[in-house]
């Protein structure tokens, strides 16, 4: 019998490439039919067939308060009642800019945009305009959106320039991008020895979340800040995912690093399309209309998105919010690790704030090469066992997961009980 999800997926594939509007949603890496989500409430989502899941994706990070938080919904409804878009200044966008600059000390000025891709693309253009240089350094496994200069994979040698990782990206575009291994201070130092006077910017996820969750080494972060400062390059922290997810001052506050520019998204929009880039005043004043670096957007500072963002940022600043969120997330990862160990399954996990990583590897990976050694077949079996039991994790072995403030200790215990059954089945399957 064809299910409602299958019928929707078949319909979608006739008019939407792959049946989805963002590739990972297609379940290609785990197989099967993706559930089509009809509604969300708190820590749970419900699909088109009426099945409810405990959600550990959270729209890939934004839903830090859970789905349909009543105060956020009320803010959106009130804003929408006054109009959906004006393409003109509004008072609320001033308040949001002031809030971001107050919460993140590295921000002296910010510009609002509509997506993380737009924020990182603009920050890189701004860094190049500010320095008068072309070369961009990024790190293998870090994702900064789908603009041309960032769709690049590592070259054949440590200090060779990148190659396009997508069709449609000219090689002439990515020839100005140097790809280095994440968490490798020596490779970074070597790059600056060879190219230091040509490097406009280094962009990095301060905690990687797009090759699963990878924590940085302290020496790696220290080298990033010291070398960019020494050579006059702009250090860009891409906090689209980590911003206000891992702490009240984001990853830069957690690690005590002050970048020159930062990008934010996801949480700051509260589930609506909203992002921002910002940093030092002397750099930001290069943006039009003050300077010669052009950036614009009809929906930038959209009143409905700004209302959702302001409401979310206000709620997550309540005392004890991050302590409780971190405790819940650690309860999940510690419990999963203990369960896997009991059943002899090669598995590891870790958490930072409200983010977590699950790895079907015996040890927690520290870079792209190590995370790529994960047992993806074991992950797929685990994923589908958990999905069938009503627990929705990211449909890829190479994506971070998220816990929301709407999750409870009882929710986590329910997930751990289902995981124990899934790990037991994995062990039994391997034994057979």
C-alpha positions as CSV (number, residue, x, y, z in Angstrom):
1,X,0.0,0.0,0.0
2,X,1.4,3.4,-1.0
3,X,1.7,5.8,2.0
4,X,0.9,9.4,2.0
5,X,4.6,10.3,2.3
6,X,5.4,8.2,-0.8
7,X,2.6,9.7,-2.8
8,X,3.8,13.2,-1.9
9,X,7.3,12.3,-2.7
10,X,6.3,10.9,-6.1
11,X,4.3,14.1,-6.8
12,X,7.2,16.3,-5.7
13,X,9.7,14.6,-8.0
14,X,7.6,15.5,-11.1
15,X,8.1,19.2,-10.6
16,X,11.0,19.7,-8.0
17,X,14.5,18.3,-8.8
18,X,14.9,15.2,-6.6
19,X,11.6,16.0,-5.0
20,X,13.2,18.4,-2.5
21,X,14.3,22.0,-2.2
22,X,17.5,21.2,-0.4
23,X,19.5,18.0,-1.2
24,X,19.9,16.3,2.1
25,X,16.1,16.1,2.6
26,X,15.9,13.5,-0.2
27,X,17.3,10.7,2.1
28,X,19.7,9.7,-0.7
29,X,22.5,8.8,1.8
30,X,20.2,6.7,4.1
31,X,17.6,5.4,1.6
32,X,13.9,5.4,1.9
33,X,11.2,8.0,1.6
34,X,11.4,11.2,3.6
35,X,8.5,12.0,5.8
36,X,6.6,15.2,4.7
37,X,6.2,17.3,7.8
38,X,2.7,18.8,8.4
39,X,3.2,20.5,11.8
40,X,5.5,20.9,14.7
41,X,4.9,21.7,18.4
42,X,7.6,21.9,21.0
43,X,10.1,19.1,20.7
44,X,7.9,17.1,18.2
45,X,7.0,17.1,14.6
46,X,4.1,15.3,12.8
47,X,4.2,14.0,9.3
48,X,1.5,13.9,6.6
49,X,0.4,10.5,7.8
50,X,-0.1,11.7,11.4
51,X,3.0,10.0,12.8
52,X,4.8,12.1,15.5
53,X,8.5,12.2,16.0
54,X,10.8,13.6,18.7
55,X,12.8,16.0,16.6
56,X,16.6,16.2,16.8
57,X,17.0,18.2,13.6
58,X,15.1,21.4,14.6
59,X,15.0,22.7,11.0
60,X,18.8,22.2,11.0
61,X,19.4,24.4,14.1
62,X,17.0,27.4,14.2
63,X,14.4,25.9,16.5
64,X,16.3,26.3,19.7
65,X,13.0,27.0,21.6
66,X,11.2,24.2,19.9
67,X,8.5,24.4,17.3
68,X,5.7,27.0,17.4
69,X,6.8,28.7,20.6
70,X,3.7,30.8,21.6
71,X,5.6,34.0,22.1
72,X,7.5,33.7,18.8
73,X,4.2,32.9,17.0
74,X,2.5,35.8,18.6
75,X,5.3,38.2,17.5
76,X,5.1,36.9,13.9
77,X,1.3,37.2,13.8
78,X,1.5,40.8,15.2
79,X,4.1,41.8,12.6
80,X,2.3,40.1,9.7
81,X,-0.9,42.0,10.6
82,X,0.9,45.2,9.8
83,X,2.3,44.1,6.5
84,X,4.7,41.4,5.1
85,X,7.4,43.4,3.4
86,X,8.2,47.0,2.7
87,X,11.7,47.2,1.2
88,X,12.2,50.2,3.4
89,X,13.7,50.8,6.9
90,X,11.7,49.7,10.0
91,X,12.3,50.3,13.7
92,X,12.5,46.6,14.5
93,X,15.5,46.0,12.3
94,X,17.4,48.8,14.3
95,X,16.4,47.0,17.5
96,X,17.7,43.7,16.1
97,X,21.0,45.2,15.1
98,X,21.4,46.8,18.5
99,X,20.6,43.5,20.2
100,X,23.2,41.6,18.1
101,X,25.9,44.1,18.8
102,X,25.1,44.1,22.5
103,X,25.2,40.3,22.8
104,X,28.3,39.7,20.7
105,X,31.2,42.0,21.6
106,X,33.0,41.5,18.2
107,X,30.0,43.2,16.4
108,X,30.3,46.9,16.1
109,X,28.0,47.1,13.0
110,X,25.8,44.5,11.3
111,X,23.9,44.2,8.0
112,X,20.8,42.0,7.9
113,X,20.3,39.6,5.0
114,X,18.0,36.6,4.3
115,X,20.2,33.5,4.4
116,X,23.5,32.1,5.7
117,X,24.7,31.8,2.1
118,X,24.0,35.4,1.5
119,X,25.8,36.4,4.8
120,X,29.0,34.5,4.1
121,X,29.1,35.5,0.4
122,X,28.8,39.1,1.5
123,X,31.4,38.9,4.3
124,X,33.9,37.4,1.9
125,X,33.3,40.2,-0.7
126,X,33.7,42.7,2.1
127,X,36.9,41.2,3.3
128,X,38.3,41.3,-0.2
129,X,37.2,44.9,-0.7
130,X,38.7,45.9,2.6
131,X,42.1,44.3,2.0
132,X,42.4,44.7,-1.7
133,X,43.4,41.1,-1.9
134,X,41.8,38.1,-3.7
135,X,42.9,34.9,-1.9
136,X,40.4,33.1,0.4
137,X,41.4,30.3,2.8
138,X,38.8,27.8,3.9
139,X,38.9,24.4,5.5
140,X,38.0,20.9,4.2
141,X,34.6,19.8,5.4
142,X,33.4,23.3,6.4
143,X,30.4,24.5,4.5
144,X,29.7,28.2,4.1
145,X,26.8,28.2,1.7
146,X,26.5,27.5,-2.0
147,X,28.1,30.6,-3.6
148,X,30.6,29.8,-6.4
149,X,33.8,30.7,-4.6
150,X,32.9,28.4,-1.7
151,X,31.9,25.3,-3.6
152,X,35.4,24.0,-3.7
153,X,37.2,20.9,-2.7
154,X,40.8,20.4,-1.7
155,X,43.5,20.2,-4.4
156,X,45.8,17.3,-4.8
157,X,48.5,18.6,-2.4
158,X,48.5,20.4,0.9
159,X,49.1,23.8,-0.4
160,X,47.5,23.6,-3.8
161,X,44.5,25.6,-4.8
162,X,41.0,24.1,-4.8
163,X,38.9,22.6,-7.6
164,X,35.2,23.1,-8.1
165,X,33.1,20.7,-6.2
166,X,29.9,21.5,-8.2
167,X,29.2,21.6,-11.9
168,X,28.6,25.1,-13.1
169,X,31.4,26.6,-11.0
170,X,34.2,28.0,-13.2
171,X,37.7,26.9,-12.3
172,X,38.7,30.6,-12.7
173,X,36.5,31.4,-9.7
174,X,37.8,28.9,-7.2
175,X,41.5,29.5,-8.2
176,X,41.4,32.2,-5.6
177,X,40.4,29.7,-2.9
178,X,42.9,27.7,-0.9
179,X,41.5,24.6,1.0
180,X,43.3,23.4,4.1
181,X,42.7,20.6,6.6
182,X,40.6,21.6,9.6
183,X,42.3,21.4,13.0
184,X,45.8,21.5,11.5
185,X,47.8,24.5,12.9
186,X,50.9,23.6,10.9
187,X,49.1,23.5,7.5
188,X,47.7,27.0,8.4
189,X,51.1,28.3,9.3
190,X,52.6,26.9,6.1
191,X,49.9,28.6,4.0
192,X,50.7,32.0,5.5
193,X,54.4,31.5,5.0
194,X,53.7,30.9,1.3
195,X,50.8,33.2,0.6
196,X,50.5,35.5,3.6
197,X,50.6,38.8,1.6
198,X,47.9,37.6,-0.8
199,X,45.3,36.3,1.7
200,X,42.3,38.5,2.0
201,X,40.4,36.3,4.5
202,X,40.2,33.0,6.4
203,X,36.7,31.7,6.8
204,X,36.0,29.0,9.3
205,X,33.2,27.3,11.2
206,X,34.5,27.9,14.8
207,X,32.9,24.5,15.6
208,X,32.4,22.6,12.4
209,X,28.8,21.4,12.0
210,X,28.7,20.4,8.3
211,X,30.9,17.4,8.4
212,X,29.2,16.3,11.6
213,X,30.2,18.1,14.8
214,X,34.0,18.7,15.0
215,X,35.5,20.6,17.9
216,X,38.5,22.8,17.2
217,X,41.9,22.4,18.9
218,X,42.8,25.4,21.1
219,X,46.1,25.7,19.1
220,X,44.2,25.8,15.8
221,X,42.0,28.8,16.9
222,X,45.0,30.6,18.4
223,X,46.9,30.2,15.1
224,X,43.9,31.5,13.2
225,X,43.7,34.7,15.2
226,X,47.5,35.3,15.4
227,X,48.3,34.7,11.8
228,X,45.4,36.7,10.3
229,X,46.3,39.6,12.6
230,X,50.0,39.4,11.7
231,X,49.4,39.3,8.0
232,X,46.6,41.8,7.8
233,X,44.0,39.2,6.7
234,X,40.4,39.2,7.8
235,X,39.3,36.4,10.2
236,X,35.7,35.4,9.5
237,X,33.8,33.2,11.9
238,X,30.9,31.5,10.2
239,X,28.5,31.2,13.1
240,X,25.4,30.6,11.0
241,X,25.0,27.3,12.8
242,X,26.9,27.9,16.1
243,X,25.6,31.4,16.7
244,X,23.6,31.4,19.9
245,X,23.4,27.6,19.6
246,X,26.5,26.8,21.7
247,X,26.3,29.6,24.2
248,X,24.9,33.1,25.0
249,X,27.8,34.7,23.2
250,X,28.1,32.1,20.4
251,X,31.2,30.1,19.7
252,X,33.5,33.1,19.8
253,X,32.4,33.8,23.4
254,X,32.9,30.2,24.3
255,X,36.5,30.2,23.1
256,X,37.4,33.8,23.8
257,X,38.3,34.6,20.2
258,X,37.4,37.9,18.6
259,X,37.0,37.6,14.8
260,X,37.1,40.5,12.5
261,X,33.8,39.6,10.8
262,X,31.1,37.1,11.8
263,X,28.1,35.6,10.1
264,X,24.9,34.5,11.8
265,X,21.7,32.8,10.7
266,X,19.4,30.0,11.9
267,X,18.8,30.9,15.6
268,X,18.7,34.7,15.0
269,X,15.7,34.2,12.7
270,X,13.8,32.0,15.1
271,X,12.8,29.8,12.1
272,X,12.2,32.6,9.6
273,X,14.6,33.4,6.7
274,X,17.0,35.9,8.4
275,X,20.8,36.1,8.7
276,X,23.4,38.8,9.3
277,X,27.1,39.6,8.9
278,X,29.0,42.1,10.9
279,X,32.1,43.0,12.8
280,X,34.6,45.8,13.1
281,X,33.3,49.2,12.2
282,X,36.3,50.1,10.0
283,X,35.6,47.0,7.9
284,X,31.8,47.3,7.8
285,X,32.0,50.9,6.7
286,X,33.3,49.6,3.3
287,X,29.7,48.4,2.6
288,X,27.5,50.5,0.3
289,X,26.2,53.1,0.7
290,X,29.1,54.1,2.9
291,X,31.8,52.4,0.8
292,X,32.5,50.7,-2.6
293,X,31.6,47.1,-1.7
294,X,28.1,46.5,-3.0
295,X,25.5,44.4,-1.2
296,X,21.7,44.6,-1.3
297,X,18.5,42.6,-0.8
298,X,14.8,43.4,-1.2
299,X,13.8,41.2,1.8
300,X,16.7,42.1,4.0
301,X,15.3,43.2,7.4
302,X,11.9,41.7,6.6
303,X,9.5,42.7,9.4
304,X,8.1,39.3,10.0
305,X,11.5,37.6,10.2
306,X,12.9,40.3,12.4
307,X,10.0,39.9,14.8
308,X,10.6,36.2,15.1
309,X,14.3,36.8,15.6
310,X,13.9,39.5,18.3
311,X,11.4,37.3,20.2
312,X,13.8,34.3,20.1
313,X,16.9,36.2,21.2
314,X,15.0,37.7,24.1
315,X,13.8,34.3,25.3
316,X,17.2,32.5,25.1
317,X,18.9,35.2,27.2
318,X,16.9,34.1,30.3
319,X,19.1,33.0,33.2
320,X,20.0,29.3,33.1
321,X,18.8,28.8,29.6
322,X,22.1,27.5,28.2
323,X,23.0,25.5,31.3
324,X,19.8,23.5,31.0
325,X,20.1,23.1,27.2
326,X,23.7,21.9,27.6
327,X,22.7,19.4,30.3
328,X,20.0,17.9,28.1
329,X,22.2,17.6,25.1
330,X,25.0,15.9,27.2
331,X,22.3,13.6,28.7
332,X,21.6,12.4,25.1
333,X,25.2,12.0,23.9
334,X,26.4,10.4,27.2
335,X,23.5,8.0,27.2
336,X,24.0,7.0,23.5
337,X,27.7,6.4,24.1
338,X,27.0,4.2,27.1
339,X,24.3,2.2,25.3
340,X,26.5,1.6,22.2
341,X,29.4,0.5,24.5
342,X,27.1,-2.0,26.3
343,X,26.3,-3.6,22.9
344,X,29.8,-3.5,21.5
345,X,29.0,-1.1,18.7
346,X,31.8,1.1,17.4
347,X,30.3,4.5,18.2
348,X,31.2,7.8,19.8
349,X,29.3,11.1,20.5
350,X,29.9,14.6,21.9
351,X,28.0,17.8,22.6
352,X,28.7,21.5,22.7
353,X,25.8,23.6,24.0
354,X,22.7,22.6,22.1
355,X,24.6,20.9,19.3
356,X,25.7,17.3,19.1
357,X,27.6,14.8,16.9
358,X,27.0,11.1,16.5
359,X,29.7,9.1,14.9
360,X,29.8,5.4,14.0
361,X,33.6,5.5,14.7
362,X,35.3,4.1,17.8
363,X,36.8,7.6,18.6
364,X,35.5,11.1,18.2
365,X,36.9,12.5,14.9
366,X,38.9,15.7,14.7
367,X,38.9,16.5,11.0
368,X,37.3,15.7,7.6
369,X,39.4,12.6,6.9
370,X,38.6,11.0,10.2
371,X,34.9,11.6,10.1
372,X,34.8,10.2,6.6
373,X,35.9,6.8,8.1
374,X,32.5,6.5,9.7
375,X,30.5,3.3,9.1
376,X,27.7,4.8,7.0
377,X,25.9,1.5,6.6
378,X,25.6,1.1,10.4
379,X,24.5,4.7,10.7
380,X,21.7,4.1,8.1
381,X,20.4,1.1,10.0
382,X,20.4,3.1,13.2
383,X,18.7,6.0,11.6
384,X,15.9,4.0,10.2
385,X,15.4,2.1,13.4
386,X,15.1,5.4,15.3
387,X,12.8,6.9,12.7
388,X,10.5,3.9,12.9
389,X,10.4,4.3,16.7
390,X,9.5,8.0,16.3
391,X,12.8,9.7,16.7
392,X,13.9,12.0,13.9
393,X,17.7,12.5,13.5
394,X,19.5,14.1,10.6
395,X,19.4,11.8,7.5
396,X,23.1,11.8,7.0
397,X,26.1,10.5,8.9
398,X,27.9,13.8,8.3
399,X,25.5,16.3,9.9
400,X,25.3,17.7,13.4
401,X,22.1,17.3,15.5
402,X,20.3,19.7,17.7
403,X,18.4,19.6,21.0
404,X,15.8,22.3,21.9
405,X,14.7,23.9,25.1
406,X,11.3,22.2,24.5
407,X,12.9,18.8,25.0
408,X,12.6,17.3,28.5
409,X,14.7,14.8,30.5
410,X,11.9,12.3,29.9
411,X,12.1,12.9,26.1
412,X,15.8,12.1,26.2
413,X,15.2,9.0,28.2
414,X,12.6,7.9,25.7
415,X,15.1,8.4,22.9
416,X,17.8,6.5,24.8
417,X,15.5,3.5,25.3
418,X,14.8,3.3,21.6
419,X,18.5,3.7,20.8
420,X,19.3,0.8,23.2
421,X,17.0,-1.4,21.1
422,X,18.6,-0.1,17.9
423,X,22.1,-0.7,19.1
424,X,21.2,-4.2,20.2
425,X,19.8,-4.9,16.8
426,X,23.0,-3.6,15.2
427,X,25.2,-5.8,17.3
428,X,23.0,-8.8,16.6
429,X,23.1,-8.1,12.9
430,X,26.9,-7.8,12.9
431,X,27.2,-11.1,15.0
432,X,25.0,-12.8,12.4
